[in-house]
Amino acid sequence: MKKILLVFTGGTIGSSSDQGTIDTSNQARFKLIESFERSYIGVDTVSFKISQPLQLLSENLHPSVWNRLIGAIEAENPDQYDGVIVTHGTDTLAFTAAALGLYFNSLEIPLLLVSSNHPLGHPDANGLDNFICAVEYIVQQQPRGVWVPYKNPGQHMWVHIATRLASSLQLSGDFVSVQSRPFMQFEHGRFTQLHEIERSNCVKITLNAKFSSSIILLRPYPGLDYSHINLNGVAAVLHDLYHSGTACSSRDFGNRYSLPEFIDKCRQQGKAVYLAPALEHPELYRSTQELLARGR
C-alpha cells in the first residue's frame, strides 16, 4: 500500500459555490476524497495522511503562507511517505509550484500540486482527474521531484515540471510549461515521458524557507516609466522580459523609459537587478546586447 501525505490549502479545488459566490469550504476536502474513492479502481492500494495547514483562495496568498506550508510538510517527515500531494488554487499555482520546486529540490519522493478549474461540484471541473493523475504518479513510482499534473479542456493530461510552469493567461484556465514542453503525458493509465531531464549535473541545495518582502517584480510594457519606481526598502529587482529576451533600451522618448538607465540607477543605490527569461542565441537584438553589457 502506498502512503501519501495529502495537504489541503484551499483554492478552487477546496471551494464550493453558494448562491453565486465561490469560496473555500470545510466540506470540499471530503468531497474530493469521496469522489476519488468512488472513481479510483485501486482505492485499496493507497492510504492518505491528511493535513490542512491553511485554507484560503490562492489569489489572497502572501509569501509567508509558503513558510507555513513548507513547515507543515516538513513536520510530517515526508520521507516516510511514498509521495506528497498539495491541493492549491489556480491563480497563484505557478508561484507556489516554483517556490516548492526550488525548496524541495533534494526531496527523494514525488511532490505534486493539484488544482481544479472549477469547484468539484461543477460538471466541467478537472480537479478529480488531476488528483487521480497525481495519485497514479506516486503509485507507479514515477521520478522524484516536484510536479504539476493538469488537464486543459480538450487536451491530454500533462505533467509539468513545477519550476517550469507558466501562469495562466488572463481569462483562461489553461496551463502550459515554458516553451510548451511538459515533462510527461498521462493517458489510459500510462505515463509517457516527453523529454529528458539532465540530473547528473544537478546539485542538491539546502535552502532556508525565508521569502523576502523587499524584492519587487517588474514586467515590461510600452511606456513603462521607471521614474515612478520607488526603490526605498528594495533589496533587489526581478525584471521580466519580452518573449525575445528584450526590453526597452531606447532613450528616444526619454531616459526614464530606458531599462539600461534604470539598471544604472539601481546599481548606484546598491540594488541588484535580475533579468529573466532569455535564451542563449548566437544572434541577439541590440537591446538585449545593451542589457547584457550592464551585467557584472
N, C-alpha and C positions, 0 to 999 in steps of 0.2 A: 504493500500500500504506500502511495506517495503522500508525504506530509507537506502541506502547503500553508504558508503564512499568508493570510488574507487580510489586507489592511484597507479599511474604508476611510475615505476622506471627504465624501460628499459628491459635489458635482452633479451633472445631469443624470448620471447613472445612479446616483443616490438621491434622486428627487422624485417628486410626484406632481401632477398638475391638479389644482383645485380651483374651480371657478375661474379659469383663465390665467391663474398665476402658478408658475413653476418655481418650486423652492425645495430645499433639502427636506428629507423626511426620515424619521426614525425607523419607519417600516420598510424603506426601499431596500436596505441590505438583505432583509429577509425575503423580499420578492426576488432578488437576484439569485439567492441560494435555492429557493423553492423552484424557480424556473429552471435552474441548472439541474436540479435533481430530477425534474420531470423530463428533461430533454437529453441528458447525457447518458449514453448506454453504459459506460463504465463507472457509474457513480460510486459503486462499492470499492473502487480501487484508489480513491482519494479521500483524504481527511483534511479538514481546514481548522487552523487555529485562527480565531478572529480577533482583530484589534481595530479600534476606531479612535485614533488619537485626536481627530478633528472632524468637523462636519461643516463645510462651507461651500458656497458656489465659487468655482475657481476664479471667476473674474475679481473676487474680493481677496485673492491671495496676496500675502505680503511675504517677503523673503524669510522673515522669522518663522513662518509656517514650515519651511523646509527643515529648520533645526528641530522642530517638534516631530516632524515625520521621520527624519533620519534617526532621532533619538528613540522613537517608538520601535523602529525596525531593529536597531542595534540592541535594544533592551530584550528582544526576543531571541537573541543569539541566532541569527539567520542561518548559520552554517549547519544547524541541527535539522534544517528543513531541506526538502528536495527543490524548493523554489519559493519565490515570493511574488504575490500579485497585489498591486496597489490600484485601487479604483480612483478615478480622478476625472474632473471636468475637462471639457474640450478647449475652453477659451485660453487657458494658460498651460495646456498639456505639454506643448513643446518646451516651455521654460522649465517645468518640473522634470521632464524627461532628461533635459540637458544637465540639470543640477544633479539628479540621481545617477545619471550615466557617468559623470565625472567623479562624483564622490565614491560610488561603489565600483570603481574601476578594477579593484582586485577581488571582488566577490566571486567565489568559486561555484556559485549556483546561479540559475537564471532569475532575474527580477523583471517582471513585466508590468507595464502600466496599461490599465484597461479603462476605456471611456465609452460613452454612448452618445449618439447624435440626438436622441430624444429620450425622455423618461421611459422606463422599461414597459410601462403600460401602453405606449404608443405602438400602433401596428407596424410602423416603419423603423422602429428602434433597432440599432445594430449592436447594442450593448451585450446581449446574451451571446451572440455569435463571436464577438471579440473576446468575451470571457472564456468561452469554450476553447477558442484557439489558444489562449494563454494556458489553460489547464493542460491541453494536449501537448503544448510545447514542453511543459515540465514532465508530463507522463512519458513522453517519447525521448526524454533525456537529450534534448537539443542543446547546442552550445551555451556555455555560461555567458553572462553579460547582462546588460540592461536593454530591454526591447519594448517596442510598442506594436502590438497587433491591432490592425484597424481595417475594416471593410468599408470602402466607399460604395455608395449605391451604384449597382450595375457593374461593379468591378470585382476582381478577385480579392481574397483576404491577403493583405500584405503584412509582413513582419518587418518593422523598421528598426534600424539602429537608433537607440534613444538620442544620442548626441547628434544625429543627422536628420532628425525630424523637423520639418518646416511647419510653422504655424499655418492654420487655415487662412485662405483669403477671405476678405470681408464678404458677407452674405453667402458663404459656402461652409459646409461642414466637412468637406473632404480634406484628407491629409495625404501628403506626399513626402518622400525623402528628398534631401538635397540632390539635385540633378536627376530627380525621378528614378533613383536607384535604391529600391527597398532591398533588404537583405534576403528575404525569403518570400515564397508564395505558399499559401496553405489551401489545399483543395482536396476534397474527398478524403479527408483524414490524413493526408500526407503533406509533408513539408518538402519543398524544393528550394535548394539554395541557389540564388541567382548570381552571386559573385563571391569572390574570396575576400576574407579579411586577413590582412597580414598581422599576425600576432607575435611572430618571432622577435620583432624589434620593440614590442610594447613593454614599457617599463611600468610596473605597478607602483603607484604613488600613494602614500598615506596622506590624506588631507584632513584638515580640521573643518568642522561644519560651521564656518563663520562666513556670513554673507554680508558684504559691505553695503552700507546705505549711502556711501559717498562716491559711488560710481554712476555716471549718467550715460544714457544711451541716446544717440542722435541718429536720425535717419535722413538721408539726403532727399531734397525735393527742390524744384525750381524756385529760387528766391529765398532759400534758407539764409536768414540774416544772423550771422554769428555774433553780432554786437549785442543781441538780446540774450545771449547765453551767460548766465551768472555762474562764475567759477568759484565763488566763495564756498568753502567747505567741501569742494570736489577734490577727490584724490586722483581720479583717473576718468578718462572719457573713452567710451567704446563707440566708434563711429561706423555705422553701416555704410555700404557702398552700393552703387547701382550694379546691375547684373554683370556688367563687363569689368567690374573692379575699378570703377571710376567714381569721381565726384567732382564738383565744380572747382577747377583750379584757375579759372579766368579772373582777371581783375578789371575786365572791360566795363563792368557795371558797378565797380567799387570794391575796395579791399574787404569790406565786411561780408561779402558773399563768397570769398575765396577760402577753401579749406586749408591750403598751404599757409595762408596768413593766420588762420585760426590756430593751426598747429604751432606756428612760431609764438603766438601769444601764450598758448598753454605751456610751451617749453620755458618761456621767460618767467612764468609763475610756478615752475616746478611741477606741472601737471602732466602725467603720462597720457598719451593718446594711442589707442589701438585701432587699426583699420581692418575691417573684415566684412564680407569674404572676398577673396580674389584667387584666381587660378594662375599658376605659373605658365608663362607662354613666351615663345621667342619674339613675338611682336606685341608691343604694348602701346596703348594710347599715350599721347603726350601728357594728358592729365595724370595718368597712372604713374608715368615716369617722374613727374613733378612730386607726386605724393611719396614715392619711394625715396626720392632724393632727400626727403625730410627725415627719413629713418636714421637710427643710430647705427 
